[in-house]
Amino acid sequence: MEIRTPYCLFLGDATDILSIKIAKGIADWRPDLAIGEFGLPECSVTSGIKALSIAESAKAGAKTFVVGLANSGGFIDPNWIPSILLAIEQGMDIASGLHQRLDSIAEIKLKAEEYNVDLIDVRHPAQPFVTGTGTKRAGKRLLTVGTDCSVGKMYTSLAIEKAMRCQNIDTSFVATGQSGIFITGKGVAIDCVISDFIAGAVEQISPENNPDHWDIVEGQGSLFHPAFAGVSIGLLHGAQPDALVLCHAEQREHMRGIPGRALPNFQETMEANLQAARVTNPKAKFIGIAINTSMLNEATANRVCAKYEQDYNLACVDPVRHGVERLIGKLS
């Protein structure tokens, strides 16, 4: 799916900065895509984008009203509906990453039909997919993988893509989750694709390209997480990665959402991911390790990264503290 830009970011009645992760991600990584943000009177957080009314955003050229927040259960709060209807009346498409479909609300559906605008449910891809083939295709690909979920795969992927662009390397970020789709304006929420078609969907969004072009494919889940391993292996097969980056959150005590289940060690994580990746690309290899050291002070973070680098003979960085240039230097 593709989303028209620029955006007006809707913050609803959010009071927790973590709840506006979609809006914040756009503001942090693609601020040029957002003309303004709009929050209800109860909203007490900001993405950092200029505050504008819905009418002001439309007048400035906003094409899509992005529901930039998430709530428990992923539903469209009735309190948000008047703002969504106003945005439609201003001619904007509506895009949401929530589980509840926009067209499930009759007044939104009818208003969108009246004003001939699109309702885009990022978590519900509408395009058809085919099964993967594993056929070799031109171009190069890097995939981020993890010891667990939510360890920094998207951040690392975006940081690598940004740094490569700064070095004038031909590259694209391939979004596979709702936040990444809003950041780049296109992609597929891969966890909502029927399992038989995951690898094929990845082949479709990372198609044949120039031999020197790098697609930086956003990783999802972990091969070692009982809930999300299926998405991870589909990405490994479909991306046919030439390069892999291992992502890990330091000091995490257990797999996310599963107290008592320990994280795998780096060696078994790399071996399992290489075995899966080499089903479709026998030359797949790890080029580095990205560590989220946000729980550590600077000195400890540096020691941890140095120790992992020595143990595994791979460049190891915290993308926030150290940047990712050393990882890029390992690409061939």
GUFIMAR-269095 format. One record per atom (N, C-alpha, C): z, x, y negated. Coordinates in steps of 0.1 Angstrom, whole numbers, padded with zeros to 4 digits, always signed. Example, Ala and Ser with C-alpha at 12.3 -4.5 7.8 and 13.67 -1.06 7.14 Angstrom:
+0078+0132+0057
+0078+0123+0045
+0078+0132+0033
+0071+0128+0022
+0071+0137+0011
+0079+0129+0000
//
This chain:
+0000+0008+0012
+0000+0000+0000
+0000+0009-0012
-0006+0003-0023
-0006+0010-0036
+0000+0001-0046
+0007+0007-0056
+0014+0000-0066
+0009+0004-0080
+0005-0006-0088
-0001-0002-0101
+0010+0004-0110
+0007+0014-0117
+0016+0020-0127
+0010+0018-0141
+0018+0020-0151
+0032+0023-0151
+0042+0012-0148
+0055+0015-0146
+0065+0005-0142
+0074+0001-0153
+0080-0011-0152
+0092-0015-0158
+0102-0015-0147
+0113-0007-0149
+0123-0006-0138
+0134-0017-0141
+0136-0025-0131
+0146-0036-0132
+0159-0031-0125
+0170-0031-0133
+0183-0027-0128
+0192-0038-0124
+0188-0051-0127
+0196-0062-0124
+0210-0062-0130
+0220-0065-0122
+0234-0065-0127
+0242-0053-0121
+0235-0042-0118
+0241-0031-0111
+0253-0025-0119
+0263-0021-0112
+0274-0014-0118
+0277-0001-0111
+0270+0002-0100
+0272+0014-0092
+0259+0022-0093
+0259+0035-0097
+0247+0043-0098
+0240+0045-0085
+0247+0045-0074
+0241+0046-0061
+0232+0034-0057
+0235+0023-0063
+0228+0010-0060
+0214+0010-0067
+0212+0019-0076
+0199+0019-0083
+0191+0031-0079
+0192+0035-0066
+0186+0047-0061
+0171+0047-0063
+0164+0036-0062
+0150+0035-0063
+0146+0038-0078
+0153+0031-0087
+0150+0034-0101
+0153+0048-0105
+0164+0053-0100
+0169+0067-0103
+0159+0077-0097
+0154+0074-0085
+0144+0084-0079
+0132+0084-0087
+0127+0073-0092
+0115+0073-0101
+0118+0081-0113
+0129+0078-0120
+0133+0085-0132
+0134+0100-0130
+0139+0104-0119
+0142+0118-0117
+0129+0126-0113
+0120+0119-0105
+0108+0127-0100
+0095+0123-0107
+0094+0111-0112
+0081+0107-0118
+0084+0099-0131
+0092+0105-0140
+0095+0097-0153
+0083+0092-0160
+0072+0099-0158
+0059+0094-0165
+0054+0081-0160
+0059+0077-0148
+0054+0064-0143
+0062+0052-0148
+0073+0054-0155
+0082+0044-0160
+0081+0043-0175
+0077+0031-0180
+0077+0029-0195
+0090+0025-0200
+0098+0017-0192
+0111+0013-0197
+0120+0008-0185
+0132+0006-0188
+0141+0000-0178
+0148-0012-0185
+0150-0022-0176
+0156-0035-0181
+0168-0039-0172
+0180-0041-0178
+0191-0045-0170
+0197-0058-0176
+0203-0066-0168
+0210-0078-0173
+0223-0074-0180
+0229-0083-0188
+0240-0079-0196
+0252-0073-0188
+0253-0077-0175
+0264-0072-0166
+0261-0057-0162
+0249-0052-0163
+0245-0039-0158
+0252-0028-0166
+0259-0019-0160
+0266-0008-0166
+0261+0006-0163
+0250+0007-0156
+0244+0020-0152
+0230+0021-0158
+0225+0033-0158
+0211+0035-0163
+0204+0046-0154
+0191+0045-0154
+0183+0055-0147
+0180+0066-0156
+0182+0064-0169
+0179+0074-0179
+0166+0072-0186
+0158+0061-0182
+0146+0057-0189
+0150+0048-0201
+0141+0049-0211
+0144+0041-0223
+0145+0026-0220
+0156+0020-0226
+0158+0006-0224
+0149-0003-0232
+0141-0012-0226
+0132-0021-0232
+0134-0035-0227
+0130-0045-0235
+0130-0058-0229
+0118-0059-0220
+0117-0070-0212
+0105-0072-0204
+0093-0074-0212
+0094-0081-0223
+0082-0083-0232
+0078-0070-0238
+0087-0062-0242
+0084-0049-0248
+0077-0039-0238
+0082-0039-0226
+0076-0031-0215
+0061-0036-0213
+0059-0049-0212
+0046-0054-0210
+0037-0050-0221
+0042-0052-0233
+0034-0048-0245
+0030-0033-0245
+0039-0025-0240
+0037-0011-0239
+0027-0007-0228
+0024-0016-0219
+0014-0014-0208
+0019-0014-0194
+0032-0018-0192
+0037-0018-0179
+0029-0028-0170
+0026-0023-0158
+0018-0031-0149
+0026-0037-0137
+0037-0031-0134
+0045-0035-0123
+0060-0036-0126
+0066-0046-0123
+0081-0048-0125
+0087-0044-0112
+0094-0033-0112
+0100-0028-0099
+0114-0032-0098
+0117-0038-0087
+0131-0041-0084
+0138-0028-0080
+0144-0022-0089
+0148-0008-0087
+0162-0006-0082
+0168-0016-0076
+0181-0016-0070
+0182-0022-0056
+0192-0019-0049
+0194-0024-0036
+0208-0030-0035
+0210-0040-0027
+0223-0046-0025
+0226-0046-0010
+0238-0049-0006
+0242-0051+0008
+0234-0063+0014
+0226-0061+0024
+0219-0072+0030
+0204-0072+0025
+0201-0065+0014
+0188-0064+0009
+0182-0077+0005
+0189-0086-0002
+0184-0099-0006
+0182-0099-0021
+0173-0109-0025
+0171-0111-0039
+0181-0120-0045
+0190-0114-0053
+0201-0122-0059
+0195-0133-0068
+0200-0145-0067
+0196-0156-0076
+0197-0153-0091
+0206-0144-0094
+0208-0140-0108
+0196-0132-0113
+0188-0126-0104
+0177-0118-0108
+0164-0126-0110
+0163-0138-0105
+0151-0146-0104
+0145-0149-0118
+0153-0153-0128
+0147-0155-0141
+0140-0143-0147
+0145-0131-0145
+0139-0119-0150
+0126-0117-0143
+0126-0119-0130
+0113-0117-0122
+0103-0127-0127
+0107-0139-0129
+0097-0149-0134
+0092-0146-0147
+0100-0141-0156
+0096-0137-0169
+0086-0125-0168
+0088-0116-0160
+0079-0105-0158
+0065-0110-0153
+0066-0119-0144
+0053-0125-0139
+0045-0131-0151
+0053-0139-0159
+0046-0145-0171
+0041-0135-0180
+0046-0123-0180
+0041-0112-0189
+0029-0105-0182
+0025-0110-0170
+0013-0104-0163
+0016-0092-0154
+0029-0090-0151
+0032-0078-0143
+0032-0082-0128
+0027-0073-0119
+0030-0075-0105
+0045-0072-0103
+0050-0077-0092
+0064-0075-0088
+0064-0067-0075
+0072-0056-0075
+0074-0048-0063
+0088-0047-0059
+0091-0048-0047
+0105-0048-0042
+0106-0040-0029
+0117-0033-0027
+0119-0026-0015
+0130-0032-0007
+0134-0044-0010
+0144-0052-0003
+0139-0058+0010
+0148-0061+0019
+0144-0068+0032
+0138-0082+0029
+0144-0089+0020
+0139-0103+0018
+0126-0102+0011
+0116-0110+0016
+0103-0110+0010
+0103-0118-0003
+0096-0113-0013
+0095-0120-0026
+0089-0134-0024
+0079-0135-0016
+0073-0148-0014
+0081-0158-0006
+0093-0154-0001
+0101-0163+0005
+0109-0172-0005
+0108-0169-0017
+0114-0177-0028
+0103-0185-0034
+0104-0198-0033
+0093-0207-0036
+0089-0205-0051
+0099-0204-0060
+0095-0204-0074
+0088-0191-0078
+0092-0180-0071
+0085-0167-0074
+0071-0168-0069
+0069-0173-0057
+0056-0174-0051
+0047-0183-0059
+0052-0194-0064
+0043-0203-0072
+0040-0197-0085
+0049-0190-0091
+0047-0184-0104
+0037-0173-0103
+0038-0165-0092
+0028-0154-0090
+0014-0160-0088
+0013-0171-0081
+0000-0177-0079
-0006-0183-0092
+0003-0188-0100
-0001-0194-0113
-0007-0183-0122
+0000-0171-0122
-0004-0161-0131
-0013-0150-0125
-0016-0152-0112
-0025-0143-0105
-0021-0129-0105
-0008-0127-0101
-0002-0113-0100
+0001-0111-0085
+0003-0099-0082
+0006-0095-0068
+0021-0094-0066
+0026-0099-0054
+0040-0097-0050
+0039-0086-0039
+0045-0075-0041
+0044-0063-0032
+0058-0061-0026
+0059-0063-0013
+0071-0060-0005
+0069-0047+0002
+0075-0037-0003
+0072-0023+0002
+0077-0021+0016
+0088-0029+0020
+0093-0027+0033
+0085-0036+0043
+0075-0043+0039
+0067-0051+0048
+0052-0048+0046
+0047-0036+0052
+0033-0033+0050
+0024-0043+0055
+0014-0046+0047
+0004-0057+0051
-0009-0052+0057
-0012-0039+0055
-0024-0034+0060
-0024-0032+0076
-0035-0033+0082
-0035-0032+0097
-0035-0017+0100
-0029-0014+0112
-0028+0000+0117
-0034+0000+0131
-0038+0012+0135
-0042+0014+0149
-0033+0024+0155
-0034+0026+0168
-0026+0035+0175
-0031+0049+0172
-0022+0059+0173
-0025+0073+0170
-0034+0079+0181
-0042+0089+0178
-0051+0095+0187
-0047+0110+0190
-0040+0116+0180
-0036+0130+0182
-0048+0139+0180
-0060+0134+0175
-0072+0142+0173
-0069+0151+0161
-0073+0164+0163
-0071+0173+0152
-0079+0169+0140
-0073+0170+0128
-0080+0167+0116
-0078+0178+0105
-0088+0180+0097
-0088+0191+0087
-0076+0189+0077
-0073+0200+0071
-0062+0200+0061
-0049+0205+0068
-0039+0208+0060
-0026+0213+0065
-0015+0203+0061
-0004+0203+0070
+0006+0194+0068
+0020+0200+0070
+0029+0197+0062
+0043+0201+0063
+0052+0188+0065
+0061+0188+0074
+0070+0177+0077
+0084+0181+0076
+0092+0174+0069
+0107+0177+0069
+0113+0169+0080
+0122+0175+0087
+0130+0169+0098
+0144+0172+0096
+0153+0165+0103
+0167+0166+0101
+0176+0166+0113
+0188+0172+0111
+0199+0171+0121
+0204+0157+0121
+0202+0149+0110
+0208+0136+0109
+0200+0128+0098
+0203+0115+0096
+0197+0108+0085
+0203+0111+0072
+0196+0109+0061
+0202+0111+0048
+0207+0125+0046
+0199+0135+0049
+0204+0149+0047
+0195+0156+0037
+0186+0149+0030
+0178+0155+0020
+0163+0157+0023
+0158+0150+0033
+0144+0152+0036
+0135+0148+0025
+0137+0136+0018
+0129+0132+0007
+0130+0142-0004
+0142+0146-0008
+0144+0155-0019
+0137+0168-0017
+0139+0173-0004
+0132+0186-0001
+0117+0185-0002
+0112+0174+0004
+0097+0172+0004
+0092+0172-0011
+0099+0164-0019
+0094+0163-0033
+0095+0176-0040
+0106+0183-0038
+0108+0196-0044
+0097+0206-0040
+0094+0206-0027
+0083+0215-0022
+0070+0211-0029
+0067+0198-0029
+0054+0194-0035
+0053+0198-0050
+0064+0196-0057
+0064+0199-0072
+0063+0214-0074
+0070+0222-0066
+0069+0237-0067
+0055+0242-0064
+0049+0236-0053
+0035+0240-0050
+0025+0236-0061
+0027+0225-0067
+0018+0221-0078
+0019+0231-0090
+0032+0236-0092
+0034+0246-0103
+0027+0259-0099
+0025+0261-0087
+0017+0273-0082
+0002+0271-0081
-0002+0259-0085
-0016+0255-0084
-0021+0254-0070
-0012+0251-0061
-0016+0248-0047
-0020+0234-0045
-0032+0231-0039
-0037+0218-0037
-0027+0211-0027
-0020+0200-0032
-0010+0194-0024
-0008+0179-0028
-0003+0172-0018
+0001+0158-0021
+0014+0154-0013
+0022+0146-0019
+0034+0141-0013
+0030+0128-0006
+0033+0127+0007
+0030+0115+0015
+0043+0108+0018
+0044+0096+0011
+0056+0088+0012
+0057+0079+0024
+0069+0080+0031
+0071+0072+0043
+0083+0063+0042
+0089+0062+0030
+0100+0053+0028
+0099+0046+0015
+0107+0035+0013
+0104+0027+0001
+0107+0035-0012
+0117+0044-0013
+0119+0051-0025
+0107+0061-0028
+0103+0067-0017
+0091+0076-0019
+0079+0069-0023
+0077+0057-0018
+0065+0049-0022
+0065+0046-0037
+0077+0042-0042
+0078+0039-0056
+0076+0051-0065
+0081+0063-0060
+0079+0075-0067
+0065+0080-0068
+0058+0078-0057
+0044+0083-0057
+0034+0072-0060
+0038+0059-0059
+0029+0048-0061
+0021+0044-0049
+0023+0050-0037
+0016+0045-0025
+0023+0051-0013
+0019+0046-0002
+0025+0051+0011
+0028+0040+0020
+0036+0042+0031
+0040+0032+0040
+0054+0034+0044
+0062+0023+0044
+0076+0023+0048
+0075+0024+0064
+0075+0035+0069
+0072+0038+0083
+0082+0031+0092
+0094+0029+0088
+0104+0023+0097
+0102+0008+0098
+0092+0002+0091
+0089-0012+0093
+0076-0014+0100
+0070-0003+0105
+0057-0004+0113
+0061-0006+0127
+0053-0015+0134
+0055-0017+0148
+0054-0004+0156
+0063-0002+0165
+0065+0012+0171
+0052+0017+0177
+0044+0009+0183
+0031+0014+0189
+0022+0020+0178
+0024+0017+0166
+0014+0021+0155
+0020+0031+0146
+0032+0036+0148
+0038+0046+0138
+0029+0058+0137
+0026+0065+0148
+0018+0077+0148
+0004+0074+0141
-0002+0063+0144
-0015+0059+0138
-0014+0057+0123
-0002+0051+0119
+0000+0049+0105
+0001+0062+0097
+0008+0071+0103
+0009+0084+0097
-0004+0092+0096
-0012+0090+0107
-0025+0096+0106
-0034+0090+0095
-0031+0077+0093
-0039+0070+0083
-0035+0074+0068
-0022+0076+0066
-0018+0080+0052
-0018+0095+0050
-0021+0102+0060
-0023+0117+0058
-0036+0120+0065
-0047+0116+0060
-0060+0117+0066
-0066+0131+0065
-0078+0133+0071
-0085+0146+0070
-0087+0149+0055
-0085+0162+0053
-0086+0167+0039
-0093+0181+0038
-0093+0186+0026
-0099+0200+0025
-0091+0210+0033
-0097+0220+0039
-0089+0229+0048
-0077+0235+0042
-0077+0237+0028
-0066+0244+0022
-0056+0234+0016
-0058+0221+0017
-0050+0211+0011
-0037+0210+0020
-0025+0209+0013
-0013+0206+0020
-0008+0192+0017
-0006+0184+0028
+0002+0171+0027
+0016+0174+0030
+0025+0171+0021
+0039+0172+0023
+0045+0158+0028
+0047+0157+0040
+0050+0144+0046
+0066+0142+0047
+0070+0132+0040
+0084+0128+0039
+0089+0124+0053
+0100+0132+0058
+0105+0129+0071
+0115+0117+0071
+0118+0111+0082
+0127+0100+0083
+0135+0102+0096
+0148+0097+0095
+0157+0097+0107
+0159+0111+0113
+0162+0111+0125
+0165+0123+0133
+0163+0120+0148
+0157+0130+0155
+0155+0129+0169
+0168+0127+0176
+0179+0130+0170
+0192+0130+0177
+0201+0118+0172
+0195+0109+0164
+0202+0097+0160
+0198+0085+0169
+0207+0079+0176
+0203+0069+0186
+0195+0057+0179
+0198+0055+0167
+0192+0043+0160
+0178+0046+0155
+0175+0059+0151
+0163+0061+0143
+0154+0072+0149
+0156+0076+0161
+0148+0087+0167
+0134+0082+0169
+0131+0069+0171
+0118+0064+0174
+0109+0067+0162
+0114+0065+0150
+0106+0067+0138
+0103+0082+0137
+0113+0090+0140
+0112+0105+0138
+0101+0110+0147
+0101+0106+0160
+0091+0111+0169
+0077+0106+0166
+0076+0094+0161
+0063+0089+0156
+0057+0097+0145
+0066+0101+0136
+0062+0110+0125
+0057+0124+0130
+0065+0129+0139
+0061+0142+0145
+0048+0142+0151
+0045+0132+0159
+0032+0131+0165
+0020+0128+0155
+0023+0118+0146
+0012+0114+0137
+0009+0125+0126
+0019+0132+0121
+0017+0142+0111
+0010+0154+0116
+0011+0157+0129
+0006+0169+0134
+0009+0181+0125
+0022+0183+0123
+0026+0193+0112
+0023+0208+0116
+0017+0215+0107
+0016+0229+0108
+0029+0236+0106
+0036+0231+0096
+0049+0236+0092
+0060+0226+0092
+0072+0230+0096
+0084+0221+0097
+0095+0228+0089
+0102+0220+0082
+0114+0224+0075
+0126+0216+0080
+0137+0223+0084
+0148+0217+0090
+0158+0214+0078
+0162+0201+0077
+0171+0197+0067
+0185+0193+0073
+0196+0197+0066
+0209+0195+0071
+0219+0193+0059
+0229+0184+0061
+0240+0183+0051
+0252+0190+0056
+0256+0201+0049
+0267+0209+0054
+0280+0201+0052
+0289+0203+0062
+0302+0197+0063
+0302+0182+0067
+0290+0177+0071
+0290+0163+0076
+0298+0163+0090
+0307+0154+0091
+0316+0154+0103
+0310+0147+0115
+0301+0138+0113
+0295+0130+0124
+0282+0124+0120
+0274+0120+0130
+0261+0113+0127
+0264+0101+0119
+0255+0099+0109
+0257+0088+0100
+0259+0075+0106
+0270+0068+0103
+0273+0055+0109
+0278+0055+0123
+0280+0067+0129
+0285+0068+0143
+0297+0077+0144
+0308+0073+0140
+0320+0082+0141
+0322+0087+0155
+0325+0100+0157
+0327+0105+0170
+0315+0112+0176
+0303+0109+0171
+0291+0115+0176
+0288+0127+0167
+0289+0139+0173
+0287+0152+0166
+0272+0154+0163
+0269+0161+0152
+0256+0165+0149
+0251+0176+0159
+0238+0176+0162
+0233+0187+0170
+0233+0200+0163
+0233+0211+0171
+0232+0224+0164
+0218+0227+0160
+0216+0237+0152
+0202+0240+0147
+0193+0243+0158
+0197+0251+0167
+0188+0256+0178
+0183+0244+0186
+0191+0235+0190
+0186+0224+0198
+0178+0215+0190
+0181+0213+0177
+0173+0205+0168
+0159+0210+0167
+0158+0223+0164
+0145+0230+0163
+0137+0229+0176
+0143+0232+0187
+0136+0231+0200
+0131+0217+0203
+0139+0207+0200
+0134+0194+0203
+0123+0189+0194
+0124+0193+0181
+0113+0189+0172
+0100+0197+0174
+0102+0209+0178
+0090+0217+0182
+0083+0212+0194
+0091+0208+0204
+0085+0202+0216
+0077+0190+0213
+0083+0181+0204
+0076+0169+0201
+0064+0171+0192
+0065+0180+0182
+0054+0183+0173
+0042+0190+0180
+0045+0198+0190
+0034+0205+0197
+0026+0196+0207
+0030+0184+0208
+0022+0174+0216
+0009+0172+0209
+0009+0172+0196
-0003+0170+0188
-0008+0182+0180
+0001+0192+0178
-0003+0205+0172
+0004+0216+0178
-0002+0223+0188
+0004+0233+0196
+0009+0245+0187
+0004+0246+0175
+0007+0257+0166
+0019+0254+0156
+0025+0242+0157
+0035+0239+0148
+0047+0249+0149
+0053+0252+0137
+0064+0261+0136
+0073+0258+0125
+0085+0262+0126
+0095+0261+0115
+0093+0273+0105
+0093+0269+0092
+0091+0279+0082
+0104+0281+0073
+0114+0272+0076
+0126+0274+0068
+0136+0263+0070
+0147+0264+0064
+0159+0255+0065
+0163+0251+0051
+0165+0238+0049
+0170+0233+0036
+0184+0227+0038
+0194+0232+0031
+0208+0228+0033
+0213+0220+0020
+0218+0209+0022
+0225+0202+0012
+0240+0207+0011
+0242+0215+0001
+0256+0222+0000
+0264+0215-0011
+0261+0203-0014
+0268+0196-0026
+0283+0195-0024
+0288+0196-0011
+0302+0196-0009
+0309+0210-0010
+0301+0220-0013
+0306+0234-0014
+0305+0239-0028
+0314+0249-0031
+0312+0256-0044
+0301+0266-0043
+0297+0272-0054
+0285+0281-0054
+0286+0292-0045
+0298+0299-0045
+0299+0311-0036
+0299+0308-0022
+0305+0297-0018
+0305+0293-0004
+0291+0288+0001
+0285+0281-0008
+0271+0277-0005
+0262+0289-0003
+0263+0299-0011
+0255+0311-0009
+0258+0318+0004
+0270+0318+0008
+0274+0325+0020
+0269+0317+0032
+0270+0304+0032
+0265+0295+0043
+0250+0297+0045
+0243+0297+0034
+0228+0298+0035
+0224+0312+0040
+0231+0322+0036
+0229+0336+0040
+0231+0337+0055
+0242+0331+0060
+0246+0331+0074
+0235+0324+0083
+0231+0312+0079
+0220+0305+0086
+0207+0313+0086
+0204+0320+0075
+0192+0328+0074
+0193+0339+0084
+0204+0346+0085
+0206+0357+0094
+0205+0352+0109
+0212+0341+0112
+0213+0336+0125
+0199+0331+0131
+0191+0325+0122
+0179+0319+0127
+0166+0326+0122
+0168+0336+0114
+0156+0344+0109
+0146+0335+0102
+0151+0326+0094
+0143+0317+0086
+0148+0317+0072
+0139+0315+0062
+0144+0313+0049
+0153+0301+0048
+0165+0302+0041
+0174+0291+0041
+0179+0289+0026
+0176+0277+0021
+0180+0275+0007
+0186+0261+0005
+0194+0259-0005
+0197+0246-0010
+0187+0243-0021
+0178+0233-0019
+0167+0230-0029
+0172+0227-0043
+0185+0222-0044
+0190+0219-0057
+0195+0232-0064
+0203+0240-0056
+0209+0252-0062
+0199+0264-0063
+0190+0265-0053
+0182+0277-0052
+0167+0275-0054
+0163+0262-0054
+0148+0259-0055
+0142+0261-0041
+0129+0259-0040
+0123+0260-0027
+0111+0270-0026
+0111+0278-0036
+0100+0288-0037
+0099+0297-0025
+0111+0301-0020
+0111+0309-0008
+0106+0303+0004
+0107+0289+0005
+0101+0282+0016
+0086+0282+0015
+0081+0280+0003
+0067+0280+0001
+0060+0293+0004
+0068+0304+0001
+0063+0317+0004
+0060+0320+0019
+0066+0311+0028
+0064+0313+0042
+0052+0305+0048
+0046+0297+0039
+0034+0289+0043
+0022+0298+0045
+0014+0295+0054
+0002+0304+0056
-0011+0295+0059
//
